[in-house]
């Protein structure tokens, strides 16, 4: 397997100026044909809080509960809502699986697909965390199934601390860290967590260790900013499930993605000469998201990209601050290296340079680069809007959402533009964003990265 690194444009054309200026470059990372999928070492951390155990009843079943006095209307923050008043009758419960029931079904299916060289571990967490299945080979199916079945009956407290579950899951992955194995932590939750900062710190540690974290958010009340952040920092995937019956398909998709990995723990290294700065890093594909460039030396930065899947290139948009035109340029302009790039995965590595050509007659940037920059801007406007809404700045959030909608419309995404306008109207009328609608907008915007840049 060999890594392939391509830059767009091959030569960055800039106007001759006496001051610094912004420029863009898109980096594409892929592998040559072939590549054999590696064994998978999975740790799944499942939120086992009360909300995940509540039976999901149909409208007809709910009306039956109301008639029998099993549900009552109460005020929550001044808003009337219906709540289950007591134990759900066995007849209804048998026909009404909970989110944890769907999780158990999904894991049973996963176990059937594991090979003897694969490994699996299961952690449940709420207020406390518990390792139900320590890391073991996929051929030990009976033991795996026995541990998974215990997920139904756990009582780990009412609060949720995902960081405690993440610690246990990462420890299981570290215990069985065989060389060449794809290590992936899957985090499934439907709500909010304590210690969000601790979760992000653990995700950064996971990235340093070559472990990707994929997050599965269920319903309309989970912390989408946290779950997408955990995935982006570690190079994992972030998925949204509107309904609990989508859990099995989402979990199966994560196993398929891990099976397709052909380059693990991919890292992009940037060497910057004096006078050049990285302003922003945005992953354009396979999903649209902001990325972090980190390092102790501002002239040498690292970007953790996670695993590279077969036939799924990773595309990164770099926004650079280029220095002024070098002194005494030749008649046709001057050239200057803006960045030395080095991508590595295990023993495979590839290098390239980003070079600027300062000229009195610069050429226009490629259309694909402009389109990628437009998508990055739309995503950034939306994120700024939600940040403003979270801190109570409704007016700014509404204006930013409308600006994002305009950008999405220009990009040929009318449905997404309408969704952003709907969120802006909801925010303006109520002072808060919607639940499911907000998260659908967030994850649909990320999926813009699934479209091919041509």
N, C-alpha and C positions, 0 to 999 in steps of 0.2 A: 504494500500500500504506500502510495506517495501523496503528499499534500500538494495542492495546486493553489497558488495565490495570484489573483488578478486585480488590477487597479483600474478605476474609471474616473477621470480620463488617464491615459498613460502618461500624458504630460499636461500639467495644470497650467492653463493659459491665463495670465494675469495682466492687467493694465499697469504700465509704469507709473508708480506713485511714490511720493516722498513720505507717506505715512503707512502704517500697518493696515492690512485689509483682511477681510474674512474670505475664506475659500473652502471648497468642499471636495472630498474624494470618497469614492465608494470602494470598499475592499471586499472581494469575494473569495471565500475559502471553500474548497471542495477536495475530493479525492479522485484519483484516476479510477478507471473501470475496475471492478472487482472488489475484493475485500470480504472477509468472512466475519460474520457476527460473533462476538465474544460471549462467554457465559455471563449470566446476569446474577447479581447479588442485590436483592431487593430488601428494603425495610419499609414496611407500611405502618404509618402512625395514624390511627383512627381516633377521631374525637368520639368519646363514649359518654358525653354529657347527656343530661336529661332530654334535651330537644332531639337528639339523635335516636332516642328510644321511644318517642311518642308514636303510636300507631297512626298511619295516614289513612283517614276514613274518607269515604265518598260522601257526596252531599246527602244522599239518601240515608246513609248510616248516621251522619251527623244529626239529621232531623230526628232519627230514632233515639239518639242519645238525649236530645233536648226534651223529647216527649217523656222519656223515662227519668228525667231529672239528673242525667249524667253529665250535663253541660250547663253552664250558667253564664250570664252576661255580667261582666265586671268592668270597672273603669281603670284603665292604665294610662297614667299621665293625662287624665281628663278625657280619654278617648274610650268609648265602649267597645269591648272586644269579648269574644266568647272563649271560655276556657273549660277544659275537662274538669269536672268536679270530683270525680272519684275514679276507682278502677274501671277500665274499659271491660265490658262483658267479654267472656271468653269467645263467644260466637263471633262477635265483631272483630276482636283482636286476631282471630285465626284467619280472617279474610282481609286484614288491614296491616300489611307489613310496615315496619318502621324503616328509617334510613339505615340503621344498623343491620336489619334483616337483609336489605339489598346489598350491604357491604359484605355480609357473610356469603351470600350467593355469589357475589363477584369473586371473592377469594377462593371459594371452592373451585370455581372455573379456572382460576389462575393456577392452582395447585395441580390440576390435571394436565396443564401445559408445561410444567417445569421439567427440565431434564435433570439427570443425576449430577451434572456439573454445576447446575444453577443452585442458588441458595436463597432462602426466604426467612424473614423474621417479621413478627407482628407485635406492635406496641399499642396499647389502649391508653388514652389519657383523658382526664377531666380535671378535677382539682388535684388529683394524684395521677401518677403514671405507673403502668405495670407492663412488663414484658410477658406477653402471653405465649409467644413462640420464639425461643432463642434461635439465632441463625443456624439453619440446618439444611442439608442437601434436599433437593427436590424429590429424590427417590423415597424419602421418608414420609410418604403421603399420609399414612394413618396418624402419625404424630402431628403433622401439620393440620390436618382436619380437626383433630381433637382440640388443639389450641385455638383454632379459629372459632369453633363452636362456643367456646367460653365467652366470646364477645357479647352474646345476648344477655347474659346474667350479671354483668359487672355493675357495681355501684361504687364509683370513684369520686363522689362528691358532686356538688352542684355547680361550682365555678369551673372555668376552663383555663388551663395553663399549657398551651401547646409546646412551650419551650422545654418543659420537663419530658414530654414525650419525644421531642426531637433529640434531646440528649441521649435517651436510651436507644433510639433508633440508630443514631450515628455511632454509638458505642458498639452495637451489633455489627454494623458494617465494618468497623475497624477491626473487630475480632476475627473476621473472616476475609481479610483483605488480600486475596490471592492475586498475583500479578496477572494483568491482562483481562480482569473481570470488570464488567460495566457495573459500577456501584451507583445505586439510585435510591433516594429516600422519597417516598410518596406520602404526602400529608393531606388527609381528608377531614374537612370540618364544615359545619353549617353556621358557625357563630363567631362571637368575639372572644378574644383571649386576653389574659393578663400577660404582662412581661413581653410586650411586642418587641421592645428593643433587644431583649435577650434572644428572641427568635432571629432577628436580623444578624446579630453577632454570631450566632451558631451557623447561619447560612454562609457568612463570609469565611468562617473556619472550614466549613464543608468544601467550599470552592478551593481553598488552599490545599485541601487534602485530595482534590480530584473527585469529589462527590457532588452530583447534581441533585437538586431538590425539585420535584414536581409537585404542584399543589392542585387540589381538587376542591373548589368552593361550591357549596350547595345552597340553593335558595336565594333569598334576598336580604339576609342579615349578616353575612360574614364580612370580614375586613378585606375587601378586594385590594386595597392599596398594599396591605401587608402580604397577602398571598402572592400577588404579582411581583412584589419586591423580592420575596424569598426566592422565587423562581429565577428572576432576572439576575440577581447577584450571583447565584450559583450555576447559571447556565442551564436551568431546568425548564420545564414546560408548565404553563398555568392554564387550567381549564375551568369552565363555568358550567354547572349543571343546574338547570331550573327546577328539575323534579328528581326525587330520590330514585325513581325507576331508571334514570340515566346513569346511575353509579356503575352497574356492571360493564356497560359499553365504555365508559371513561377509564375504568381500571384496565380493561382489556387493551385499550388503545395505548396506555402507558407501557404495558408489556411488549406490545408490537414495536413501539418506538425504541425501547431498550434493545430488542432483538436486532434492530436495523443499524445500530451504532457500528461504525467502521473506524472511527478515530476518537479516542477518549481524552477527556480533560484538555481540550484544545485551549491554547493560550496565545494571545496576540501581544507581542512586545513592541513598544514604540520608543525609538531613540530620537530625541528632538535636539536639533542644534540650537545654540543661543539665539534668542529672538523669535522663536516659534513657540506657540502655545496651543494646547488642545482646549477648545471651548466646550464642545459637546461630543458625546459618542452615542449613536443611536443604532440599535440593531434593526435593520430593515426586514430581513428574512432570517429564519422562517416565521417569526412573529415580531411585530412592531413594538419596541420597548426601549427606554433609556438604559444605558449601561454605565458602569463605573470604571474609570481608569484610575488605578491606584499604584502607589510606589513611594518609597522613601526619598527617591531622587526625582525632582520635577522634570529632569531631562530623560528619565527612563521610566516609562509607565507600562503597566500590565493590565490586560483586559481578559477576564476569565469568561470563556465562551461555552463551556460545558462540552457535551459530546456532539460529534458530527455524525449525522445519520446518512445512510446510503441514499444517493440521488436527492439530497436535501441540502443544498449549499447554504452557508451562512454568509449574509451580506451585512456589512457594517458601514455606516455613514459617519465619516469624520468631519467635524467642523473645526478648522484650524485658523488661527490668527497668524497670517504670513507677514514677515518683516517688510520694510520698505524696499524699493528697488536697489540692488547692490550698486555701489559707486562705479563710475566709468564703464557702463555697459557698452557692448559692441553695437553697431548700427542696427542689427536685427534683434537686439534685446540682450537679456542676460538670463542665465539659469542658476537656480539655487536649490539644493536639496532641502526639503521641508521636513522629511521624516524617513528614517530607516525602519522598515517593518520586518518582523521575524515572527512567524507562526510556528508553533511546535505542539506535538502530541507524541508522548513517549520518545522514541528514537527518531521519529520523522520530523523534519523541519524544512521550512522554505523561507526565502528572504526576498525583499524587493524594496525599491526606493520610491518615495513620492517626490517628484521634482517639479518645481515651478519655473515657467518660462515667462519672464517679464518682457512685454513687448508693447510698442505703440499701437499695434493692431491685434488685440487679443481675439481669439475665436470664442464663440458662444459655448457654454457648457453643454454636454450631451443631454438629450431629452430625458433619458433614463435617470440621470443624476438630478435633474430639476424635479422630476416626478417623485423621486425618493425624498428629496428635501421637503417637498410639499406634504408628503405623508408624515414626515417627522414633525413638521410644524403643527399639523392638525392634532397629532397625538399630544404634543407638548401643551397646546392651548387647552385641550380637554383636561389634562392632568392639573394644570394651573387652576382651572375652574373648580375642580373638585377640592383642591387644597384650599381655595378661597372659601368655598361653601363649608368646609370642615371647621374653619376658624370664624365662621359667622359673617363673613363679608359677602352678603348676598348680591349686592349690586355688581361687584367685580366679577363674581362667579357667573351671573347671568350674561354680562357682556362678553366674557371669555367663551362661554358656551355658544353664543351666537356667532362669534368670530370663528370658532371651530366648525360650526355648521356651514358657514360660508366657504371655508377652505375645503370641507368635504364635498360640497356641491361642485366646486371647481375641479375636484379630482374625479368627478363622475361617480360619486357615491350618494345618490339622492336619499336612499333609505336611512343611511347613517346620519346624513344631514338633518333629516326630519326627526330622528331620535334625539339628536342634540338639541334641536329647537323645542321638542317636547319636554326635555329635562329642564331647559331654561324657563319655560312657561310654568312648570310645576314648582320650580324653585322660587320664581317671582311671586307665585300665588300663595305658597304655603311656608316659605322660608327654609325648606329643606328639600333635598333630592329624593326621588322615589327609591324604593328598595331594589326590586328585580330590574326595573327599567334602567337604573343607573349602572348596574353591573352588566346588563346586556350591552349597553353602550360601550363600557370599558373593554369588555372582551371582544366585541365585534370590531372595535378600532384596532386592537392587537392583531386580529385576523387579516387586516390589510396586508400584513407581511407575508401571507400565504400566496399572494398574487405574484406572478413572475414579473420581474423587472426586465423590460426589453428595450 
